[in-house]
Amino acid sequence: MRIVELRRHAERDASEDLTANGLAQAARARTTLEFPYDAYVVSPAKRARLTMRAFGVDDPRVEERIAPRPKPPFAAFAGRHEELMAAGMDAVTAWYAIPECLPLLTENGRHALAGLLDIAASVQDGGRALAVSHGGTIEPLAVVAIGPSYEALFGRRELAYCEGIRAFVDDLRVVRVDVVRRPQ
């Protein structure tokens, strides 16, 4: 069995730098991490690298497949997405509420899952990896990996900053996913 803990990045500003609040989120989340890990991995986004640095890791490996979801395929549904968010849904829950987006989310989940499985394969049996990715990437990955619906896994509430999942991988197949919510 291998474990990959995949956390969402901390709050960032328009320049992709972590805000003061984001640094505080990462500091709180760091207390819930079980160092050392056998591998450290980030998406290519600056906010992911800065979050990992705030966790105390300076030189993680980059995995392209856990990057933020691509925007163009979702652009056709942006108006409906904005309406749902204005009605009180968070961003990821709103994407899942648009039936035409489900195939796009599933494809993104499959892509990210392939990255997670490669991360798992990079550590020995019994090993653990820590990765930093994105909301809207982690949730579809978890849904594709083990099958329950988004609502069943996340309770119609997207992952907040520095929250994530712990994926248990056996024989290069995800056998369990635990949702990790951050301490309040």
PyMOL commands that set and color helices and strands:
alter all, ss='L'
color gray80, all
select helices_A, chain A and resi 20-30+46-54+64-66+72-86+91-96+99-121+138-146+150-154
alter helices_A, ss='H'
color red, helices_A
select strands_A, chain A and resi 2-8+39-42+61-62+128-133+164-170+173-180
alter strands_A, ss='S'
color yellow, strands_A
deselect
rebuild
show_as cartoon
